[in-house]
Amino acid sequence: RIVHANAHQTDSAACEMRVFQATFLALGGPSLRFTRSRFFSQKHPVSDLAVSSEPDQQMTDLSRYRPNVGVAIFNREGSLLVGERVQPAGAWQLPQGGINEGETPEEAAWRELWEETGLQKGECSVELVGQVPGDPLTYDFPENAGGFFKKQGFIGQAQYFFLFFSEDDGLPSKTDLTGKGGEPPEFTRMEWRPFPEVVDGIVEFKRPVYAELQSRSVPMIESFLKSRNADMKSKG
């Protein structure tokens, strides 16, 4: 099921996304490395993943959604590590960012985590649980946002979310929010928040994406924590 913040949920759209998902999986799924020829045209991205469910309907160019990853770190209570954005102030969001040429989504998730929080693979108490299942979650840029990407031909972002786990309750205080890898700071502070509060705190045009993310992620989080607790009991 595709969730699109500004999309009409029609049968044709669902058909388009099923074809998109099948194409994505055929190309390599989560291990797919994004290349300039497929997704990064300087003017308008090529439309090799664009499909149309009806011959007389206008082609929907799904490649015009910028490939993007989101990072959801949860703790033993199932709360998420979320940051207050520099702009707009008062808006809270999970770390996220675009997938660079030659990267897999998983590689991009680790890189974005480091750039935005300073938490680096192998050097922090964070472990990858897995990719959130299902189609990518898409949203359109509002009129007052996404200017740089709009000039590249993108009308929004297609997000692939990854779940991470940390048992370190003090993790928020161990983040470095100065911006790594030459990137500007994204957040002013970070804290643990329950999933419903994370959904409520996101900017309005991304809220349908976060609501669907919650629906898909909670069973995965609960299963992981249940298995972990059972394993700890068996050892101790």
Backbone as a ProteinNet text record, in pm:
[ID]
protein_1_A
[PRIMARY]
RIVHANAHQTDSAACEMRVFQATFLALGGPSLRFTRSRFFSQKHPVSDLAVSSEPDQQMTDLSRYRPNVGVAIFNREGSLLVGERVQPAGAWQLPQGGINEGETPEEAAWRELWEETGLQKGECSVELVGQVPGDPLTYDFPENAGGFFKKQGFIGQAQYFFLFFSEDDGLPSKTDLTGKGGEPPEFTRMEWRPFPEVVDGIVEFKRPVYAELQSRSVPMIESFLKSRNADMKSKG
[TERTIARY]
83.9	0	86.9	58.9	136.6	63.6	135.6	77.5	140.9	58.3	105.9	29	97.7	32.9	-67.3	-45.8	-136.5	-199.3	-196.3	-245.7	-387.4	-466.9	-597.7	-577.9	-639.8	-622.5	-717.6	-674	-754.7	-698.6	-782	-736.6	-620.8	-624.4	-516	-385.5	-391.6	-270	-214.2	-303.4	-257.3	-190.5	-249.4	-190.5	-53	-41.4	87.9	193.5	157.2	255.6	292.2	197.3	232.5	335.5	318.2	415.5	548.6	543.1	666.1	741	666	730.8	794.7	722.2	776.6	903.4	902.3	1020.1	1135.7	1104.5	1208.4	1273.4	1189.5	1243.2	1323.5	1276.3	1349	1485.8	1494.8	1621.1	1716.5	1665.7	1755.3	1700.1	1580.5	1517.2	1606.5	1611.6	1689.6	1837.8	1888	2030.1	2059.3	1954.2	1971.2	2059.4	2158.5	2242.7	2190.4	2162.6	2103.6	2211.6	2188.6	2286.4	2229	2318.7	2273.9	2188.2	2221.5	2146.7	2002.8	1978.3	1843.6	1764.7	1829.3	1752.9	1804.1	1919.2	1982.2	2007.8	1919.1	1932.8	1934.5	2020.9	2032.4	1908.3	1838.4	1720.5	1594.2	1560.9	1446.9	1486.4	1458.4	1495.3	1429	1498.3	1440.9	1325.2	1237.5	1113.8	1107.7	1220.5	1217.6	1134.8	1100.9	1011.9	871.7	847.5	715.8	623.6	500.3	404.6	269.5	181.2	45.2	-46.5	-152.4	-240.5	-342.2	-363.4	-458.9	-391.7	-413.2	-348.3	-381.8	-502.2	-543.7	-520	-456.8	-427.8	-287.2	-267	-136.3	-35.4	86.1	191.8	226.8	241.2	283.7	431.6	512	656.9	698.8	698.5	730.2	875.3	961.4	1102.3	1122.5	1017.5	1028.7	1023.1	1006.5	1017	1159.6	1225.3	1365.6	1381.4	1467.3	1490.8	1547.5	1488.6	1518.4	1510.3	1588	1580	1540.9	1475.6	1443	1496.1	1537.2	1599.3	1513.9	1467.8	1387.4	1459.2	1520.1	1586.9	1489.1	1465.6	1375.9	1451.6	1396.5	1459.9	1377.9	1409.9	1345.4	1197.4	1155.1	1013.2	939.3	1012	948.9	937.6	997.8	999.7	1106	1089	1179.5	1268.4	1390.7	1481.5	1443.8	1396.2	1345	1407.8	1425.8	1491.4	1401.7	1424.6	1356	1434.1	1368.6	1435.2	1480.2	1589	1635.5	1529.2	1476.7	1368.2	1270.9	1141.8	1079.2	1092.5	1119.2	1132.7	1002.6	1016.3	898	851	908.9	874.9	974.4	923.4	1007.1	1005.2	1119.5	1131.3	1237.2	1222.7	1325	1436	1558.3	1664.7	1626	1657.5	1626.8	1718.8	1723.2	1803	1804.6	1856.5	1857.9	1959.6	1936.3	2027.6	2124.7	2252.3	2354.5	2376.6	2432.7	2466.8	2562.2	2531.5	2616	2587.6	2494.5	2461.5	2343.3	2341.5	2220	2140.2	2008.9	1932.3	1988.2	2034.9	2091.3	2216.5	2303	2422.9	2386	2284.4	2240.3	2183.6	2114.5	2057.3	2167.3	2272	2384	2452.9	2470.3	2536.5	2453.2	2323.2	2237.1	2232.8	2233.3	2235.1	2358.9	2473.8	2598.3	2595.3	2553.5	2556.3	2467	2350.1	2252.2	2259.4	2317.4	2321.4	2462.2	2558.8	2693.7	2710.3	2603.2	2609.8	2660.6	2773.6	2840.8	2839.2	2821.8	2818.5	2945.9	2928.7	3042.1	3100.1	3053.4	3108.9	3001.7	2881.9	2774.3	2688.8	2606.8	2523.6	2393.3	2406.5	2290.5	2309.3	2206.6	2213.8	2098.1	2127.3	2024.8	1932.1	1801.4	1701.2	1655.4	1628.7	1589.1	1511.1	1482	1404.5	1256	1184	1039.3	977.4	893.4	839.5	737.4	713	611	668.7	578.2	616.7	682.1	759.6	812.2	698.1	720	620.6	653.5	558	586.5	506.9	566.1	494.5	540.4	451.2	484	540.7	634.1	681.8	570.4	547.5	451	507.8	427.8	468.4	590.3	602.2	710.6	831.4	843.4	955.7	1002.8	1125.4	1178.9	1226.6	1256.3	1293.3	1410.7	1517.9	1637.3	1604.8	1528.2	1495.1	1392.8	1304.8	1208.4	1280.5	1389.1	1465.6	1529.7	1551.3	1607	1499.4	1374.6	1265.8	1188.5	1225.6	1156	1033.9	925.1	803.2	779.9	862.1	848.2	955.8	934.2	1032.6	965.9	1039.6	998.1	1088.9	1031.9	1112.2	1114.4	1237.3	1260.7	1309.6	1229.2	1262.6	1333.2	1427	1500.7	1485	1465.6	1454.6	1588.3	1624.8	1744.9	1704.3	1786.2	1758.9	1878.5	1848.1	1952.1	1897.8	1977.6	1938.7	1996.2	2060	2121.4	2019.3	1963.3	1864.8	1924.9	2058.3	2125.1	2168.4	2119.8	2163.8	2141	2027	2008.5	2122	2177.3	2285.2	2418.9	2425.6	2550.1	2551.4	2448.5	2444.3	2525.5	2571.9	2644.6	2566.5	2501.6	2407.6	2468.1	2601.5	2667.2	2664.8	2629.3	2629.1	2762.8	2760.3	2882.1	2890.8	3013.5	3031.5	3005.2	3022.5	2999.2	2853.9	2763.6	2621.3	2584.7	2488.1	2446.2	2367.5	2360.3	2281.8	2134.4	2073.8	1931.8	1849	1909.1	1834.2	1901.4	1819.6	1871.3	1881.3	1801.1	1804.5	1732.9	1760	1696.6	1648.1	1542	1488.4	1407.8	1380.5	1294.4	1148.9	1068.8	926.3	846.5	728.3	642.8	601.6	576.1	544.9	429.2	317.5	207.5	249.6	338.6	386.4	475.8	549	631.9	543.1	434.6	340.6	278.4	237.3	173.9	269.8	401	497	553.1	526.3	581.3	500.1	562.9	490.1	373.3	269.7	141.7	151.9	232.2	232.9	304.1	378.7	442.8	366.3	259.7	191.2	131	69.8	19.2	129.3	248.4	361.4	399	406.7	445.4	337.1	211.4	103.7	113.5	141.8	158.6	285.9	390.6	513.8	487.6	409	374.1	301.6	205.9	129.4	219.2	316.9	405.6	514.3	558.7	675.2	643.6	529.5	498.7	503.4	444.6	456.3	601.3	682.8	823.5	897.9	869.5	932.6	890.7	760.3	710.6	769.5	781.2	838.2	984.7	1059.7	1201.3	1218.5	1141.6	1156.5	1112.7	1007.9	962.6	1070	1129.4	1234.7	1357	1391.3	1508	1486.3	1367.8	1338.6	1340.8	1287	1287.5	1430.8	1512.6	1651.8	1727.1	1699.9	1766.3	1723.9	1596.6	1549	1613	1627.8	1686.5	1833.6	1899.3	2039.6	2061.9	1953.1	1980	1897.7
-119.6	0	123.8	214.1	338.6	446.9	525.5	639.5	764.2	853.8	974.9	1090.1	1187.2	1293.7	1372.7	1381.3	1459.5	1377.5	1246.2	1161	1116	1099.9	1038.3	888	818	674.6	606.7	593.2	534.1	399.5	321.9	191.5	204.6	306.8	323.9	356	438.8	471.5	347.8	266.3	144.9	51.9	44.4	-39.9	11.5	143.8	202.2	167.2	173.7	150.4	3.4	-87	-228.8	-257	-192.8	-209.4	-148.6	-31.2	34.2	-55.5	-115.5	-200.1	-321.1	-382.5	-498.9	-462.7	-344.9	-300.1	-274.9	-209.7	-180.5	-308.4	-409.9	-535.9	-607.3	-598.7	-662.9	-599.1	-469.4	-398.6	-421.5	-481.6	-511.5	-475.1	-411.9	-381.6	-298.3	-330.2	-251.8	-245.6	-344.4	-344.2	-265.5	-212.3	-134.2	-13.3	4.1	123.6	225	345.2	447.7	513.3	518.3	573.4	694	778.3	901	871.7	768.5	739.9	702.6	646	603.3	709.1	782.2	871.9	1014.8	1046.5	1173.4	1264	1265.7	1357.2	1500.1	1583.1	1720.6	1803	1768.6	1845.6	1777.5	1663.7	1587.7	1442.2	1376.2	1235.8	1153.3	1052	966.2	888.8	839.6	781.8	632	560.6	417.1	344.2	408.8	348	406.5	492.2	551.6	452.9	447.9	353.9	422	363.1	410.6	290.1	290.3	175.2	172.9	285.9	293.3	356.5	299.5	353	498.7	541.8	677.7	774.1	728.1	816.9	872	988.3	1051.5	967.6	957.1	881.5	946.3	864.1	911.6	882	986.3	970.6	956.5	833.1	810.2	840.5	841.3	872.6	1019.9	1099.2	1240	1260	1150.4	1157.4	1123.7	1217.8	1200.7	1083.9	986.4	875.6	926.4	882	938.7	828.7	842.1	747.5	819.6	745.8	796.1	700	752.8	673	682.2	566.5	560.7	473.1	537.2	465.2	453.5	331	312.1	252.6	272.9	222.3	109.2	71.3	-42.9	-20.3	106.1	138	155.1	147.2	166.1	311.4	402.3	544.1	568.6	675.9	706.8	825.9	822.5	936.1	1036.9	1152.6	1253	1387.6	1470.7	1599	1717.2	1827.1	1952	2020.1	2050.4	2105	2248.8	2284	2422.6	2512.2	2467.9	2537.5	2433.5	2449.7	2550	2512.3	2611	2588.4	2531.1	2436	2374.2	2250	2223	2102.1	1992.3	1873.3	1759.6	1656.3	1592.5	1503.2	1395.8	1282.8	1179.8	1220.6	1176.3	1202.1	1146	1219.5	1174.9	1246.1	1195	1260.3	1181	1242.4	1180.2	1068.3	981.7	872	919.7	915.5	961.1	859.8	909.7	822.3	713	588.5	476.1	414.7	471.7	420.6	325.4	230.5	156.2	236.6	211.7	281	259.1	137.4	111.1	194.2	203.4	285	431.4	477.1	615.4	640.6	541.5	557.5	576.4	496.3	511.4	647	688.9	817.1	933	931.6	1039.7	1043.3	925.7	920.7	991.6	965.7	1030.4	1180.4	1219.1	1360.7	1444.7	1391.3	1472	1456.9	1344.2	1323.1	1297.4	1273.1	1241.4	1097.6	1017.8	877	795.5	729.9	662.7	511.2	442.9	296.9	240.9	148	85.1	163.3	287.5	370.6	421.9	365.4	407	285.3	297.9	185.8	180.4	173	166.4	48.7	-34.3	-148.4	-143.8	-185.8	-188.8	-307.2	-280.1	-386.1	-430.6	-335.3	-370.6	-260.2	-281.4	-184.3	-204.6	-95.3	-101.5	-157.2	-259.3	-323.6	-237.6	-275.4	-207.7	-111.5	-51.3	44.9	167.4	241.7	368.3	462.7	546	644.5	776.9	833.7	954.4	1074.1	1190	1315.5	1418.2	1511.9	1621.2	1738.7	1809.3	1932.5	2036.1	2107.7	2219.1	2333.9	2432.6	2544.1	2617.3	2626	2705.6	2621.3	2500.4	2412.9	2333	2280.7	2192.6	2262.6	2391.7	2469.6	2412.1	2374.5	2320.9	2192.3	2105.2	1977.4	1993.2	2090	2116.6	2158.7	2234.1	2276	2156.8	2047.6	1925.6	1836	1879.3	1801.7	1717.4	1722.4	1642.6	1718.3	1645.9	1707.1	1665.4	1574.2	1528.1	1426	1350.1	1250.4	1114.7	1008.3	871	816.9	786.6	755.3	606.1	557.7	420.9	430.3	381.8	395.7	271.7	297.2	190.6	204.7	89.3	85.7	47.3	119.2	92.1	80.2	9.6	-5.5	41.8	105.1	141.7	120.8	56.7	40.1	150.4	248.6	359.3	471.9	481.5	585.6	725.6	734.2	864.1	902.7	830.9	856.1	1000	1063	1201.2	1294.9	1277.2	1365.8	1333.5	1221	1180.3	1214.6	1280.6	1321.5	1448.9	1466.2	1586.5	1647.9	1760.6	1818.9	1933.4	1937.5	2047.5	2028.1	1908.5	1880	1821.6	1699	1629.9	1621.4	1593.6	1576.6	1701.8	1817.6	1942.9	1983.7	1909.2	1940.8	2038.1	2125.3	2218.5	2144.8	2201.5	2138.7	2126.4	2014.4	1991.1	2009.5	1979.2	1978.3	2065.6	2113.9	2190.5	2106.1	2001.1	1909.4	1781.1	1675.8	1546.8	1487.9	1407.4	1340.8	1219	1133	1016.7	1061.4	1016.9	1047.4	925.5	903.5	794.1	817.3	708	718	814.9	808.9	902.7	1049	1081.9	1220	1257.4	1159.5	1184.4	1216.7	1142.4	1168.1	1306.4	1339.8	1470.1	1586.3	1562.2	1671.4	1701.7	1616.3	1638.1	1744.5	1814.5	1914.2	1847.7	1922.9	1867.6	1788.3	1836.1	1768.4	1633	1605.7	1474.6	1383	1434.8	1358	1227	1223.2	1094.2	989.8	1034.2	942	885.6	971.7	926.1	837.4	866.4	781.7	640.9	632.2	501.5	433.9	512.1	457.2	393.7	459.3	403.1	270.3	265.2	143.5	26.8	54.6	-50.5	-87.4	9.9	-10.4	-73.7	-40.3	-86.5	-238.7	-315.4	-461.9	-509.8	-445.4	-481	-449.8	-334.6	-293.4	-387.7	-415.4	-502.9	-642.5	-695.1	-827.4	-831.4	-726.6	-720.2	-716.2	-630.4	-615.9	-742.7	-807.7	-931.9	-1039.2	-1051.2	-1149.9	-1119	-990.6	-949.7	-979.2	-948.3	-972.5	-1121.7	-1200.7	-1345.3	-1400.2	-1345.7	-1390.2	-1352	-1233.6	-1188.5	-1274.9	-1313.9	-1398.1	-1536.7	-1587	-1721	-1723.1	-1608	-1599.7	-1565	-1515.4	-1468.3	-1512.2
0	0	0	-94.5	-100.7	-23.4	48.5	118.2	62.2	13.2	-50.2	9.3	64.9	139.9	58.2	-74.9	-157.4	-268.6	-255.7	-363.8	-336.2	-442.8	-432.7	-434.3	-341.6	-331.6	-430.5	-553.6	-659.8	-697.8	-769	-814.3	-910.3	-996.3	-1092.9	-1022.6	-917.8	-844.2	-775.3	-718.9	-653.3	-752.9	-873.7	-977.7	-1015.8	-1030.5	-1065.5	-962.5	-835.5	-731.6	-720.9	-753.9	-754.9	-863.3	-978.4	-1086.2	-1046.2	-980.4	-933.5	-835.3	-739.8	-640.3	-706.8	-801.1	-869.4	-945.4	-1009.3	-1083	-988.3	-874.1	-774.5	-723.8	-693.2	-644.1	-751.5	-876.1	-985	-1005.4	-976.7	-993.6	-876.3	-769.8	-657.4	-522.2	-516.5	-389.1	-299.5	-168.3	-73.6	-106.1	-182.5	-216.5	-343.4	-405.8	-527.7	-502.6	-587.7	-579.6	-679.3	-631.9	-716.8	-801.7	-931	-1023.2	-1094.4	-1142	-1206.9	-1329.3	-1404.9	-1526.7	-1494.9	-1374.4	-1342.3	-1266.5	-1176.7	-1089.3	-1080.3	-1138.8	-1105	-1225.3	-1320.5	-1433.5	-1382.8	-1439.3	-1392.8	-1425.7	-1534.9	-1571.3	-1518.1	-1574.3	-1526.6	-1517.3	-1406.3	-1394.6	-1503.2	-1551.2	-1652.6	-1592.4	-1676.2	-1628	-1651.9	-1630.8	-1653.6	-1549.4	-1436.8	-1339.9	-1348.7	-1447	-1462.6	-1532	-1485.7	-1541.7	-1555.7	-1633.6	-1646.6	-1652.4	-1571.6	-1565.7	-1679	-1743.1	-1852.5	-1973.6	-2095.3	-2214	-2241.5	-2205.7	-2237.5	-2121.7	-2015	-1903.6	-1914.1	-1855.8	-1857.5	-1778.8	-1832.3	-1766	-1631.8	-1529.3	-1397.5	-1381	-1370.4	-1362.9	-1216.9	-1167.3	-1027.2	-995.1	-1096	-1069.6	-1038	-1048.2	-1011.3	-860.6	-787.1	-641.8	-601.5	-536.4	-497.4	-400.4	-430.9	-337.8	-206	-96.5	34.8	139.8	246.5	357.5	485.1	575.4	707.3	812.4	927.5	1033.4	1159.9	1207.9	1330.3	1432.4	1532.6	1641.1	1757.6	1805.3	1918.6	2037.1	2157.9	2279.6	2340.1	2462.6	2526.9	2553.3	2557.6	2577.5	2445.4	2335.3	2204.5	2163.1	2240.8	2203.9	2097.3	2021.9	1911.2	1943.4	1887.6	1898.9	1791.3	1833.8	1740.7	1772.9	1670.1	1688.8	1655.6	1726.1	1692.8	1581.5	1473.1	1355.9	1378.8	1309.9	1311.6	1249.3	1135.6	1066.1	1011.7	1036.3	1122.3	1269	1351.9	1495.3	1550.2	1640.2	1699.4	1627	1509.1	1434.5	1469.7	1496.1	1534.2	1423.2	1400.2	1285.2	1311.1	1244.3	1243.4	1147	1168.8	1070.5	934.1	830	694.8	597	473.8	370.4	242.1	136.9	5.8	-6.5	-103.8	-133.4	-240.4	-209	-302.8	-414.5	-523.1	-634.6	-586.7	-620.8	-585.4	-449.8	-371.7	-239.4	-243.9	-152.1	-124.4	-21.5	-9.4	95	235	263.8	397.3	422.1	323.3	337.5	359	286.8	300.7	440.5	496.6	630.5	735.2	728	821.7	803.2	678.4	651.9	705.7	677.9	725.5	877.7	940.4	1085.8	1138.9	1076.4	1119.9	1091.8	972.9	936.6	1027.8	1063.8	1136.4	1287.7	1335.6	1481.3	1534.3	1446.5	1490.7	1536.7	1531.2	1571.3	1453.2	1470.1	1359.3	1376.1	1266.2	1264.9	1327.3	1422	1486.9	1602.9	1621.8	1728.6	1824	1817.4	1905.9	1938.8	2041.5	2086.1	2007.5	1875.6	1786.7	1692.9	1680.2	1589.9	1490.1	1368.7	1265.6	1288.1	1290	1301.7	1163.7	1075.8	940.4	872.9	747.2	670	696.1	709.8	728.1	600.3	609.7	489.4	416.5	291.8	213	111.2	35.6	-66.9	-3.7	-82	-28.9	4.9	104.6	146.6	80.5	8.5	-69.2	-19.6	-38	-15.1	-116.6	-150.3	-240.2	-161.2	-222.7	-160.4	-163	-52.2	-56.6	-139.1	-164.6	-250.6	-197	-64.8	-5.1	34.8	-17.3	21.2	-99.3	-86.6	-190.2	-315.6	-305.2	-423.4	-500.1	-430	-494.3	-568.6	-503.8	-565.1	-677.5	-663.8	-770.5	-898.1	-883.7	-1000.9	-1071.3	-996.8	-1054.8	-1114.3	-1105	-1162.6	-1063.8	-935.4	-834.9	-782.5	-763	-709.1	-563.3	-513.4	-376.1	-345	-239.8	-198.2	-177.2	-211.1	-184.5	-76.2	40	158	190.2	216.2	260.9	405.5	499.9	640.9	694.7	787.3	853.2	1004.3	1069.9	1214.9	1277.5	1381.9	1459.9	1606.9	1684	1826.6	1908.5	2022.3	2119.2	2259.7	2345.5	2485.3	2573	2510.6	2583	2602	2721.2	2747.8	2740.2	2756.4	2749.3	2609.3	2509	2371.3	2323.9	2357.3	2309.8	2348.6	2468.6	2514.8	2449.4	2379.8	2314.6	2165.4	2118.9	1978.7	1958.1	1836.5	1796.1	1680.9	1706.6	1611.3	1531.1	1523.8	1452.6	1301.5	1255.5	1112.2	1070.2	1018.3	978.2	826	778.2	634.5	553.2	616	545.1	536.3	601.9	598.2	709.8	686.4	791.7	899.9	1019.1	1126.2	1088.2	1126.1	1101.6	1228.1	1343.9	1469.3	1574.3	1668.2	1781.3	1907.2	1916.9	2031.4	1993.2	2071.7	2047.1	2178.7	2169.9	2288.1	2246.1	2343.7	2320.7	2329.1	2231.9	2234.9	2190.1	2250.4	2204.4	2058.6	1987	1844.3	1815.4	1892	1861.8	1868.8	1963.9	1974.8	1856.5	1804.6	1687.1	1567.4	1552.6	1442.6	1458	1581	1604.6	1584.7	1606.4	1601.9	1464.9	1366	1232.5	1159	1064.4	985.8	915	891.2	846.8	716	619.7	491.1	495.4	604.6	620.5	716.3	776.7	880.8	830.1	710.4	662	645.5	605.7	593.2	730.2	831.6	965	1027.1	998.1	1049.9	991	863.3	799.7	849.2	870.5	925.3	1061.8	1144.1	1273.9	1258.1	1167.1	1143.8	1103.3	1018.4	969.5	1070.5	1149.3	1234.7	1368.7	1427.3	1562.5	1574.8	1480.7	1493.5	1488.6	1407.8	1396.6	1526.7	1584.5	1709.8	1822.9	1832.2	1938.3	1927.2	1806.2	1785.1	1826.7	1791	1826.4	1978.2	2045.9	2190.3	2263.3	2214.3	2275.3	2264.1	2146.1	2124.3	2209.7	2217.5	2297	2444.3	2494.9	2636.4	2668.3	2578	2598.5	2598.9	2513.3	2506.2	2633.2	2684.2	2807.6	2926.6	2929.8	3040	3034.7	2911.9	2898.3	2939.9	2930.3	2967.7	3113.3	3173.6	3307	3416.4
[MASK]
++++++++++++++++++++++++++++++++++++++++++++++++++++++++++++++++++++++++++++++++++++++++++++++++++++++++++++++++++++++++++++++++++++++++++++++++++++++++++++++++++++++++++++++++++++++++++++++++++++++++++++++++++++++++++++++++++++++++++++

